[in-house]
Amino acid sequence: SSIISGGSSGLLMRLPTIQTLMAFILSWPWLVDLKAITGKFTARIILTSTVISLLPLGGGGRVAAAPADESTAAPTPTEGKTGGNAQALLDEGNRYAAKGDYDRAIASYTQALALNPKLAGAYNNRGVVYQSKGDYDRAIADFNQALAIEPRYPGAYNNRGVTYKNKRDYDRAIADFNQAIMLNSQDMTSYYNRAVAYAGKGDYRRAIADYDQVLSANPKDVLAYFNKAAACEKVGRNKEAVAAYKGFLQYAPPQLASAIDYAKQRVKALGK
């Protein structure tokens, strides 16, 4: 799985590729953490933060910063280490989440919501942590709350879509990714995730179209190349698969040794 933080739409989740990949991390600002998986596409998740930050949460996903009107929510005067400031507690939760201390992260987000029940980002981030723990129903409930407060929150739609995808409810996942794209068509995270969902339900042609959209915006997106290649193979578009594997090989970091070896094997086999 992978999480990337950046932009203005909140923390985003991105799901991994369909072949086994070894865990690795790319440097700022595109941090990618790939967990070893077999036979699964992966997605990108969105977290909310006061600053653009990288939060390596489990469960797959890319992360982006919160909308300005939310990240600057009015603080609540309080006492204690965090001052009871809801935004400070949100930041504290993000730090715990970054360390993988999910229970403390949840506690911080819950305290933030006790001080400011309208802090949509705290619901979004707590949902991301629940999703990372595999508690999908609680995650969806929190994303629902975030969207009830802020109906035009593309990150929450993206993250709920990832969670539906993980429950194999592909149609609901695609509907949420469509909504995220409608609200922020410049963010490729939801295009990538929609491709993952299309592939999950066997609609490889639509998946390929979305991977192409992602690659038009970022020609160095190694996961999009790898997933596109696999999808192309599914529909017999072998020349395109070879080209995509070669794109992956051009930009893949050495930490992905097993995936690099696999891509080389596929290029050789498909080129015969």
C-alpha positions as CSV (number, residue, x, y, z in Angstrom):
1,S,0.0,0.0,0.0
2,S,1.1,3.6,-0.3
3,I,0.2,7.0,1.1
4,I,1.2,10.3,-0.4
5,S,0.5,13.7,1.0
6,G,0.3,16.8,-1.1
7,G,-2.0,19.3,-2.8
8,S,-5.1,20.8,-1.2
9,S,-7.7,18.0,-1.0
10,G,-6.8,16.1,2.2
11,L,-5.1,12.8,3.0
12,L,-5.4,10.3,0.1
13,M,-5.1,6.5,-0.2
14,R,-3.6,4.7,-3.1
15,L,-3.9,0.9,-3.5
16,P,-0.9,-1.3,-4.6
17,T,-0.3,-3.3,-7.8
18,I,-1.7,-6.6,-9.0
19,Q,1.6,-8.5,-8.6
20,T,3.8,-9.1,-5.6
21,L,5.9,-5.9,-4.7
22,M,8.4,-5.6,-2.0
23,A,8.0,-2.8,0.6
24,F,9.8,0.4,-0.3
25,I,9.7,4.1,0.3
26,L,10.4,6.9,-2.2
27,S,11.6,10.2,-1.0
28,W,9.6,13.5,-0.6
29,P,7.3,14.7,-1.9
30,W,6.1,11.4,-3.4
31,L,6.4,8.9,-0.6
32,V,5.3,5.5,-1.6
33,D,5.1,2.5,0.8
34,L,4.4,-0.7,-1.1
35,K,3.5,-3.8,1.0
36,A,4.1,-7.2,-0.4
37,I,0.8,-8.5,-1.9
38,T,-0.2,-11.1,-4.4
39,G,-2.9,-10.8,-7.1
40,K,-4.4,-7.5,-5.9
41,F,-4.6,-4.0,-7.3
42,T,-4.0,-1.2,-4.7
43,A,-5.4,2.3,-4.0
44,R,-4.4,5.7,-2.6
45,I,-5.7,7.3,0.5
46,I,-6.1,10.9,1.6
47,L,-5.4,12.3,5.1
48,T,-5.9,15.8,6.4
49,S,-3.1,17.9,7.8
50,T,-2.3,21.5,8.5
51,V,0.8,21.2,6.4
52,I,1.7,19.0,3.5
53,S,3.1,15.9,5.2
54,L,3.8,12.3,4.5
55,L,1.9,9.8,6.7
56,P,2.9,6.1,6.0
57,L,-0.4,4.5,7.1
58,G,-1.1,0.9,6.5
59,G,-3.9,-0.4,4.3
60,G,-2.9,1.3,1.1
61,G,-3.4,4.9,0.1
62,R,-2.1,8.4,-0.8
63,V,-2.5,11.3,1.5
64,A,-3.0,15.0,0.7
65,A,-3.4,18.2,2.8
66,A,-6.7,19.5,4.1
67,P,-8.8,22.2,2.4
68,A,-7.7,25.6,3.6
69,D,-11.1,26.4,5.2
70,E,-10.9,23.2,7.3
71,S,-7.2,23.2,8.2
72,T,-7.6,26.7,9.6
73,A,-10.6,25.8,11.7
74,A,-11.0,28.1,14.7
75,P,-9.0,26.7,17.7
76,T,-10.8,26.1,21.0
77,P,-8.9,27.5,24.1
78,T,-8.0,24.8,26.6
79,E,-5.5,23.6,29.1
80,G,-2.9,20.8,29.0
81,K,-0.1,19.6,26.8
82,T,-2.0,20.1,23.6
83,G,-3.9,23.1,24.9
84,G,-7.2,21.3,24.0
85,N,-6.9,23.0,20.6
86,A,-8.8,20.8,18.2
87,Q,-6.4,21.5,15.4
88,A,-3.4,20.7,17.6
89,L,-5.1,17.4,18.5
90,L,-5.6,16.7,14.8
91,D,-1.9,17.3,14.2
92,E,-1.0,15.0,17.2
93,G,-3.2,12.3,15.7
94,N,-1.4,12.6,12.4
95,R,2.0,12.2,14.2
96,Y,0.8,9.0,15.9
97,A,-0.6,7.8,12.6
98,A,2.7,8.4,10.9
99,K,4.4,6.1,13.6
100,G,1.8,3.4,13.1
101,D,0.4,4.0,16.6
102,Y,-3.2,3.8,15.5
103,D,-4.9,3.5,18.8
104,R,-3.4,6.8,20.1
105,A,-4.1,8.4,16.7
106,I,-7.8,7.5,17.1
107,A,-7.8,8.8,20.6
108,S,-6.4,12.1,19.5
109,Y,-8.8,12.5,16.6
110,T,-11.7,11.6,19.0
111,Q,-10.6,14.3,21.5
112,A,-10.3,16.8,18.6
113,L,-13.9,16.0,17.6
114,A,-15.1,16.4,21.2
115,L,-13.7,20.0,21.1
116,N,-14.9,20.7,17.6
117,P,-17.6,18.3,16.3
118,K,-17.5,20.1,12.9
119,L,-13.9,19.3,12.2
120,A,-14.4,17.2,9.0
121,G,-10.7,16.4,8.7
122,A,-10.6,14.6,12.1
123,Y,-13.4,12.4,10.9
124,N,-11.6,11.8,7.6
125,N,-8.3,11.0,9.3
126,R,-9.8,8.7,11.9
127,G,-11.5,7.0,9.0
128,V,-8.2,6.5,7.4
129,V,-6.8,4.9,10.5
130,Y,-9.8,2.7,10.9
131,Q,-9.3,1.6,7.3
132,S,-5.7,0.9,8.0
133,K,-6.7,-1.4,10.9
134,G,-9.2,-3.2,8.6
135,D,-12.2,-1.8,10.4
136,Y,-14.0,-0.8,7.2
137,D,-17.5,-0.2,8.6
138,R,-16.2,2.3,11.2
139,A,-14.0,3.9,8.5
140,I,-17.1,4.3,6.2
141,A,-19.1,5.8,9.1
142,D,-16.4,8.4,9.7
143,F,-16.1,9.3,6.0
144,N,-19.9,9.7,6.0
145,Q,-19.6,12.1,8.9
146,A,-16.9,14.1,7.1
147,L,-19.1,14.4,4.0
148,A,-22.1,15.4,6.1
149,I,-20.1,18.3,7.4
150,E,-18.3,19.1,4.2
151,P,-20.2,17.7,1.1
152,R,-17.6,19.0,-1.3
153,Y,-14.7,17.1,0.3
154,P,-13.0,15.1,-2.5
155,G,-10.5,13.4,-0.2
156,A,-13.3,11.9,1.9
157,Y,-15.0,10.6,-1.3
158,N,-11.7,9.1,-2.4
159,N,-11.1,7.4,0.9
160,R,-14.6,6.0,1.2
161,G,-14.2,4.7,-2.3
162,V,-11.0,2.9,-1.3
163,T,-12.7,1.4,1.6
164,Y,-15.6,0.2,-0.5
165,K,-13.1,-1.2,-2.9
166,N,-11.4,-3.1,-0.1
167,K,-14.9,-4.6,0.7
168,R,-15.1,-5.5,-3.0
169,D,-18.1,-3.2,-3.5
170,Y,-16.7,-1.9,-6.8
171,D,-19.8,-0.1,-8.0
172,R,-20.0,2.1,-4.9
173,A,-16.2,2.6,-5.0
174,I,-16.4,3.8,-8.6
175,A,-19.3,6.1,-7.7
176,D,-17.3,7.7,-5.0
177,F,-14.2,8.1,-7.2
178,N,-16.4,9.7,-9.8
179,Q,-17.6,12.2,-7.2
180,A,-14.0,13.0,-6.1
181,I,-13.0,13.5,-9.7
182,M,-16.0,15.8,-10.4
183,L,-15.0,17.9,-7.4
184,N,-11.2,18.0,-8.2
185,S,-10.5,16.8,-11.7
186,Q,-6.8,17.9,-11.5
187,D,-6.0,15.3,-8.7
188,M,-4.9,12.0,-10.3
189,T,-5.3,10.0,-7.1
190,S,-9.0,9.2,-7.7
191,Y,-8.3,8.4,-11.4
192,Y,-5.7,5.9,-10.3
193,N,-8.1,4.4,-7.7
194,R,-11.0,4.2,-10.1
195,A,-8.7,2.3,-12.5
196,V,-8.0,-0.1,-9.6
197,A,-11.8,-0.6,-9.0
198,Y,-12.5,-1.1,-12.7
199,A,-9.8,-3.7,-12.8
200,G,-11.2,-5.3,-9.7
201,K,-14.6,-5.9,-11.5
202,G,-12.9,-7.0,-14.7
203,D,-13.4,-3.8,-16.7
204,Y,-9.8,-3.7,-17.9
205,R,-10.4,-1.3,-20.8
206,R,-11.8,1.4,-18.6
207,A,-9.0,0.7,-16.1
208,I,-6.4,1.2,-18.9
209,A,-8.0,4.5,-19.9
210,D,-7.7,5.8,-16.3
211,Y,-4.1,4.7,-16.0
212,D,-3.4,6.6,-19.2
213,Q,-5.0,9.7,-17.6
214,V,-2.7,9.3,-14.6
215,L,0.4,8.8,-16.8
216,S,-0.5,11.9,-18.9
217,A,-0.2,13.9,-15.7
218,N,2.8,12.1,-14.2
219,P,4.8,10.1,-16.8
220,K,7.0,8.7,-14.0
221,D,4.2,7.0,-12.0
222,V,5.7,3.5,-11.7
223,L,2.5,1.9,-10.2
224,A,0.3,3.2,-13.0
225,Y,2.8,1.7,-15.6
226,F,2.9,-1.6,-13.8
227,N,-0.9,-1.9,-13.3
228,K,-1.6,-0.7,-16.9
229,A,0.8,-3.4,-18.2
230,A,-1.0,-6.1,-16.3
231,A,-4.5,-4.8,-17.4
232,C,-3.3,-4.7,-21.1
233,E,-2.2,-8.3,-20.8
234,K,-5.7,-9.2,-19.6
235,V,-7.3,-8.0,-22.8
236,G,-4.5,-9.1,-25.2
237,R,-3.1,-5.7,-25.9
238,N,0.4,-7.1,-25.6
239,K,2.3,-4.3,-27.4
240,E,0.8,-1.7,-25.0
241,A,1.7,-4.1,-22.1
242,V,5.3,-4.2,-23.3
243,A,5.4,-0.4,-23.6
244,A,4.0,0.0,-20.1
245,Y,6.4,-2.5,-18.6
246,K,9.3,-0.6,-20.2
247,G,7.9,2.6,-18.7
248,F,7.9,0.9,-15.3
249,L,11.5,-0.3,-15.8
250,Q,12.6,3.2,-16.8
251,Y,11.5,4.8,-13.6
252,A,11.3,1.9,-11.0
253,P,13.6,2.4,-8.0
254,P,16.0,-0.5,-7.1
255,Q,14.0,-1.3,-4.0
256,L,11.4,-2.9,-6.4
257,A,13.9,-5.7,-7.4
258,S,11.2,-8.4,-7.6
259,A,8.8,-6.3,-9.6
260,I,11.7,-5.2,-11.9
261,D,12.6,-8.9,-12.5
262,Y,9.0,-9.7,-13.2
263,A,8.6,-6.9,-15.7
264,K,11.8,-7.9,-17.5
265,Q,10.4,-11.4,-17.8
266,R,7.1,-10.2,-19.2
267,V,8.8,-7.9,-21.8
268,K,10.9,-10.9,-22.9
269,A,7.9,-13.3,-23.1
270,L,5.5,-10.8,-24.8
271,G,8.2,-9.7,-27.3
272,K,8.5,-13.2,-28.8
